Amino acid sequence: MTDRNLVFEQAYLAGIEDLIAIDRLTARRMIALVNSLARNPEPEGSVHLGGSLVYRLHLGDYRVMYEVAEDTVRVWSLGKVPR
């Protein structure tokens, strides 16, 4: 299986910067998880949203939203989930 290209939107990059400032360990785990989407865009725990190409993935209190195309994974956003 070939790796897909990862494309990071500004909202994700801003979210990861905020997370690094708050919790470096969780930020490292999130970066590793997002980078793994290039090889496996549907990891265990990911949720496919309806008939779209959009997925949601949680890591602790944080959620990342991304879109999967044939050769690209576009990571849109990262934010804390209100609980």
N, CA and C atoms as an extended XYZ file, in Angstrom:
249
Properties=species:S:1:pos:R:3:atomname:S:1:resname:S:1:resid:I:1 pbc="F F F"
N         0.841       -1.177        0.000 N   MET     1
C         0.000        0.000        0.000 CA  MET     1
C         0.889        1.244        0.000 C   MET     1
N         0.564        2.194       -0.846 N   THR     2
C         1.355        3.423       -0.905 CA  THR     2
C         0.779        4.464        0.044 C   THR     2
N         1.639        5.331        0.514 N   ASP     3
C         1.208        6.401        1.404 CA  ASP     3
C         0.509        7.496        0.614 C   ASP     3
N        -0.506        8.060        1.205 N   ARG     4
C        -1.179        9.227        0.631 CA  ARG     4
C        -0.427       10.485        1.049 C   ARG     4
N        -0.613       11.547        0.294 N   ASN     5
C        -0.050       12.843        0.667 CA  ASN     5
C        -0.898       13.437        1.772 C   ASN     5
N        -0.248       14.054        2.750 N   LEU     6
C        -0.957       14.764        3.804 CA  LEU     6
C        -0.942       16.253        3.502 C   LEU     6
N        -2.106       16.875        3.592 N   VAL     7
C        -2.240       18.316        3.403 CA  VAL     7
C        -2.851       18.869        4.684 C   VAL     7
N        -2.175       19.851        5.284 N   PHE     8
C        -2.624       20.424        6.552 CA  PHE     8
C        -3.199       21.814        6.326 C   PHE     8
N        -4.454       21.996        6.716 N   GLU     9
C        -5.099       23.309        6.636 CA  GLU     9
C        -4.651       24.166        7.822 C   GLU     9
N        -4.791       25.469        7.681 N   GLN    10
C        -4.332       26.404        8.707 CA  GLN    10
C        -5.004       26.154       10.056 C   GLN    10
N        -6.277       25.780       10.070 N   ALA    11
C        -6.990       25.528       11.329 CA  ALA    11
C        -6.340       24.380       12.098 C   ALA    11
N        -5.907       23.340       11.403 N   TYR    12
C        -5.215       22.233       12.073 CA  TYR    12
C        -3.879       22.697       12.626 C   TYR    12
N        -3.118       23.434       11.824 N   LEU    13
C        -1.803       23.902       12.267 CA  LEU    13
C        -1.920       24.809       13.491 C   LEU    13
N        -2.917       25.670       13.512 N   ALA    14
C        -3.145       26.532       14.679 CA  ALA    14
C        -3.538       25.691       15.892 C   ALA    14
N        -4.370       24.676       15.668 N   GLY    15
C        -4.791       23.799       16.760 CA  GLY    15
C        -3.636       23.017       17.349 C   GLY    15
N        -2.734       22.539       16.509 N   ILE    16
C        -1.602       21.759       17.019 CA  ILE    16
C        -0.630       22.678       17.769 C   ILE    16
N        -0.473       23.914       17.308 N   GLU    17
C         0.364       24.873       18.040 CA  GLU    17
C        -0.212       25.131       19.435 C   GLU    17
N        -1.519       25.307       19.518 N   ASP    18
C        -2.168       25.511       20.818 CA  ASP    18
C        -1.988       24.290       21.712 C   ASP    18
N        -2.142       23.110       21.144 N   LEU    19
C        -2.003       21.884       21.919 CA  LEU    19
C        -0.577       21.704       22.423 C   LEU    19
N         0.409       22.045       21.619 N   ILE    20
C         1.806       21.962       22.051 CA  ILE    20
C         2.022       22.852       23.273 C   ILE    20
N         1.427       24.036       23.264 N   ALA    21
C         1.585       24.961       24.380 CA  ALA    21
C         0.913       24.445       25.652 C   ALA    21
N        -0.155       23.663       25.495 N   ILE    22
C        -0.932       23.188       26.644 CA  ILE    22
C        -0.435       21.838       27.155 C   ILE    22
N        -0.196       20.901       26.235 N   ASP    23
C         0.106       19.510       26.612 CA  ASP    23
C         1.005       18.879       25.552 C   ASP    23
N         2.295       18.934       25.765 N   ARG    24
C         3.260       18.450       24.776 CA  ARG    24
C         3.125       16.952       24.492 C   ARG    24
N         2.861       16.164       25.508 N   LEU    25
C         2.743       14.718       25.313 CA  LEU    25
C         1.554       14.383       24.405 C   LEU    25
N         0.399       14.975       24.681 N   THR    26
C        -0.769       14.734       23.838 CA  THR    26
C        -0.523       15.260       22.433 C   THR    26
N         0.172       16.388       22.314 N   ALA    27
C         0.489       16.946       20.991 CA  ALA    27
C         1.347       15.966       20.203 C   ALA    27
N         2.350       15.371       20.838 N   ARG    28
C         3.190       14.376       20.138 CA  ARG    28
C         2.366       13.176       19.691 C   ARG    28
N         1.475       12.721       20.550 N   ARG    29
C         0.623       11.583       20.195 CA  ARG    29
C        -0.302       11.931       19.037 C   ARG    29
N        -0.849       13.163       19.052 N   MET    30
C        -1.747       13.594       17.978 CA  MET    30
C        -0.990       13.700       16.658 C   MET    30
N         0.209       14.261       16.689 N   ILE    31
C         1.008       14.382       15.468 CA  ILE    31
C         1.306       13.004       14.889 C   ILE    31
N         1.669       12.055       15.745 N   ALA    32
C         1.940       10.694       15.274 CA  ALA    32
C         0.680       10.062       14.680 C   ALA    32
N        -0.459       10.274       15.337 N   LEU    33
C        -1.721        9.717       14.845 CA  LEU    33
C        -2.085       10.310       13.485 C   LEU    33
N        -1.970       11.621       13.357 N   VAL    34
C        -2.307       12.280       12.093 CA  VAL    34
C        -1.344       11.845       10.995 C   VAL    34
N        -0.066       11.749       11.305 N   ASN    35
C         0.908       11.298       10.300 CA  ASN    35
C         0.623        9.867        9.841 C   ASN    35
N         0.076        9.043       10.722 N   SER    36
C        -0.242        7.660       10.350 CA  SER    36
C        -1.419        7.580        9.378 C   SER    36
N        -2.186        8.664        9.247 N   LEU    37
C        -3.315        8.665        8.309 CA  LEU    37
C        -2.847        8.536        6.862 C   LEU    37
N        -1.610        8.891        6.582 N   ALA    38
C        -1.076        8.746        5.220 CA  ALA    38
C        -1.061        7.280        4.806 C   ALA    38
N        -0.785        6.397        5.738 N   ARG    39
C        -0.731        4.965        5.451 CA  ARG    39
C        -2.091        4.282        5.646 C   ARG    39
N        -2.800        4.693        6.694 N   ASN    40
C        -4.090        4.077        7.013 CA  ASN    40
C        -5.095        5.184        7.348 C   ASN    40
N        -5.855        5.675        6.371 N   PRO    41
C        -6.763        6.796        6.616 CA  PRO    41
C        -8.037        6.433        7.378 C   PRO    41
N        -8.225        5.151        7.662 N   GLU    42
C        -9.395        4.731        8.427 CA  GLU    42
C        -8.969        3.873        9.615 C   GLU    42
N        -8.222        4.463       10.563 N   PRO    43
C        -7.773        3.668       11.705 CA  PRO    43
C        -8.935        3.314       12.624 C   PRO    43
N        -8.705        2.372       13.507 N   GLU    44
C        -9.722        1.995       14.473 CA  GLU    44
C       -10.134        3.233       15.259 C   GLU    44
N       -11.421        3.424       15.405 N   GLY    45
C       -11.936        4.565       16.148 CA  GLY    45
C       -12.324        5.744       15.272 C   GLY    45
N       -11.941        5.712       13.995 N   SER    46
C       -12.345        6.805       13.108 CA  SER    46
C       -13.814        6.639       12.749 C   SER    46
N       -14.480        7.762       12.526 N   VAL    47
C       -15.903        7.750       12.199 CA  VAL    47
C       -16.088        8.430       10.855 C   VAL    47
N       -16.671        7.700        9.913 N   HIS    48
C       -16.978        8.230        8.596 CA  HIS    48
C       -18.291        8.987        8.704 C   HIS    48
N       -18.302       10.242        8.260 N   LEU    49
C       -19.492       11.078        8.420 CA  LEU    49
C       -20.365       11.027        7.174 C   LEU    49
N       -21.397       10.249        7.247 N   GLY    50
C       -22.397       10.159        6.192 CA  GLY    50
C       -21.851        9.757        4.840 C   GLY    50
N       -22.419       10.323        3.790 N   GLY    51
C       -22.035        9.989        2.428 CA  GLY    51
C       -20.896       10.849        1.911 C   GLY    51
N       -20.200       11.530        2.797 N   SER    52
C       -19.107       12.410        2.395 CA  SER    52
C       -17.771       11.669        2.457 C   SER    52
N       -16.714       12.393        2.206 N   LEU    53
C       -15.358       11.855        2.331 CA  LEU    53
C       -14.718       12.281        3.648 C   LEU    53
N       -15.530       12.820        4.550 N   VAL    54
C       -15.036       13.394        5.801 CA  VAL    54
C       -15.060       12.349        6.913 C   VAL    54
N       -14.011       12.401        7.738 N   TYR    55
C       -13.868       11.512        8.885 CA  TYR    55
C       -13.580       12.325       10.130 C   TYR    55
N       -13.886       11.739       11.262 N   ARG    56
C       -13.601       12.324       12.571 CA  ARG    56
C       -12.812       11.289       13.360 C   ARG    56
N       -11.831       11.772       14.107 N   LEU    57
C       -11.005       10.878       14.909 CA  LEU    57
C       -10.711       11.553       16.237 C   LEU    57
N       -10.903       10.815       17.331 N   HIS    58
C       -10.681       11.354       18.668 CA  HIS    58
C        -9.389       10.793       19.268 C   HIS    58
N        -8.726       11.646       20.032 N   LEU    59
C        -7.600       11.246       20.873 CA  LEU    59
C        -7.799       11.971       22.192 C   LEU    59
N        -8.257       11.236       23.185 N   GLY    60
C        -8.563       11.858       24.469 CA  GLY    60
C        -9.658       12.899       24.303 C   GLY    60
N        -9.387       14.115       24.763 N   ASP    61
C       -10.366       15.194       24.688 CA  ASP    61
C       -10.295       15.973       23.382 C   ASP    61
N        -9.511       15.508       22.432 N   TYR    62
C        -9.290       16.250       21.186 CA  TYR    62
C        -9.849       15.484       19.994 C   TYR    62
N       -10.279       16.264       19.002 N   ARG    63
C       -10.873       15.686       17.793 CA  ARG    63
C       -10.204       16.309       16.578 C   ARG    63
N        -9.890       15.471       15.605 N   VAL    64
C        -9.359       15.945       14.335 CA  VAL    64
C       -10.362       15.577       13.246 C   VAL    64
N       -10.578       16.516       12.333 N   MET    65
C       -11.470       16.297       11.197 CA  MET    65
C       -10.613       16.264        9.943 C   MET    65
N       -10.895       15.291        9.066 N   TYR    66
C       -10.088       15.161        7.853 CA  TYR    66
C       -10.908       14.565        6.727 C   TYR    66
N       -10.412       14.768        5.525 N   GLU    67
C       -11.069       14.285        4.309 CA  GLU    67
C       -10.103       13.364        3.571 C   GLU    67
N       -10.621       12.251        3.085 N   VAL    68
C        -9.800       11.274        2.374 CA  VAL    68
C       -10.181       11.275        0.901 C   VAL    68
N        -9.187       11.511        0.055 N   ALA    69
C        -9.356       11.380       -1.389 CA  ALA    69
C        -8.457       10.228       -1.838 C   ALA    69
N        -8.442        9.935       -3.108 N   GLU    70
C        -7.706        8.775       -3.596 CA  GLU    70
C        -6.230        8.787       -3.197 C   GLU    70
N        -5.572        9.935       -3.341 N   ASP    71
C        -4.137        9.980       -3.041 CA  ASP    71
C        -3.770       11.056       -2.021 C   ASP    71
N        -4.789       11.641       -1.346 N   THR    72
C        -4.544       12.736       -0.417 CA  THR    72
C        -5.419       12.608        0.822 C   THR    72
N        -4.844       12.966        1.956 N   VAL    73
C        -5.616       13.142        3.182 CA  VAL    73
C        -5.467       14.609        3.563 C   VAL    73
N        -6.587       15.328        3.575 N   ARG    74
C        -6.585       16.761        3.924 CA  ARG    74
C        -7.066       16.883        5.363 C   ARG    74
N        -6.174       17.323        6.241 N   VAL    75
C        -6.494       17.456        7.660 CA  VAL    75
C        -6.987       18.878        7.890 C   VAL    75
N        -8.262       19.003        8.271 N   TRP    76
C        -8.905       20.312        8.365 CA  TRP    76
C        -8.699       20.996        9.695 C   TRP    76
N        -9.043       20.286       10.760 N   SER    77
C        -9.072       20.985       12.047 CA  SER    77
C        -8.731       20.065       13.204 C   SER    77
N        -8.324       20.701       14.278 N   LEU    78
C        -8.044       20.023       15.528 CA  LEU    78
C        -8.607       20.903       16.619 C   LEU    78
N        -9.381       20.329       17.493 N   GLY    79
C        -9.941       21.118       18.583 CA  GLY    79
C       -10.308       20.253       19.761 C   GLY    79
N       -10.510       20.917       20.887 N   LYS    80
C       -10.921       20.221       22.094 CA  LYS    80
C       -12.424       19.986       22.025 C   LYS    80
N       -12.823       18.797       22.400 N   VAL    81
C       -14.235       18.419       22.353 CA  VAL    81
C       -14.892       18.897       23.654 C   VAL    81
N       -15.979       19.651       23.547 N   PRO    82
C       -16.667       20.068       24.776 CA  PRO    82
C       -17.309       18.868       25.453 C   PRO    82
N       -17.063       18.739       26.715 N   ARG    83
C       -17.640       17.610       27.478 CA  ARG    83
C       -18.333       18.113       28.715 C   ARG    83
